[in-house]
Amino acid sequence: MSSLNNLQVYWSGSFIAANALIGVNLLGALLLGMLMGYERSYNGRASGMRTYGLVCMASTALTVFVGYAPLWYGGAAAQVAPDATRVVQGIVTGVGFVCAGVIVKDGLNVSGLTTAASIWAASAVGVLLGVGLYAAALVMAVLCLLSMSLVHQVERKLPGRAVFDVSLSFCRDTMPELEQLAQVAQMHGYRLLHHSLSISYADTVPVWRFWVIALDRSRSTSPARLAHELSRSDEVLRFSIVPLKN
């Protein structure tokens, strides 16, 4: 008879209402997560609407159920007093593994940092939804979307310095001078970073590799123009100019 009574609890008005409210929270979290993920998928990133929607919805589910502890196991765990802060801590730790998976280091370049940070933010939006702070969750989702789509455009218009990794392969009998290279770089609006210099030999020709930093991004010679001038040099056999992002 007690088992039948416990089963009836699952169809009581309060239990159905709680499940309906949790379902609405999950739906809202999925939509907000997909909204944040659309910017990533629009820009061709691997993590898109599905990833963000799932992260946000899962964070909401793991947070919102803590508030309904009296209804756990059909009311049999009414005396349970869960700690919501420990649940949030577990969410942050779990999402950290997902964020680490989207960060890629290719040589000196690092990519995926913005995607990782935005996935972490999506989990925070889910937590806000889970604890019932709906307006704050909506505001945070919109701010994250704006920061990923508009701040990058603003950042490009502000004064800044670009760093390039330059590799030059000289002719066999050529004896380049570092100061001469530094002067040439300065003529084009760049400063050669002496500590970055490395010299090696490939196919019996010297290969110099160093970094240059643009003193003024808007006034420095473009990398395409630099490549055109290097291609006309009689002393340079091969070269590469790679922008650094880290």
Secondary structure by P-SEA (a helix, b strand, c coil): caaaaaaaaaacaaaaaaaaaaaaaaaaaaaaaaaaaaaaaaacccccaaaaaaaaaaaaaacccccccccccccccccccccaaaaaaaaaaaaaaaaaaacccccccccaaaaaaaaaaaaaaaaaaaacaaaaaaaaaaaaaaaaccaaaaaaaccbbbbbbbbbbbcccbbbbaaaaaaaaaaaccccccccbbbbbcccbbbbbbbbbbccccccccaaaaaaaaaaccccccbbbbbbcc
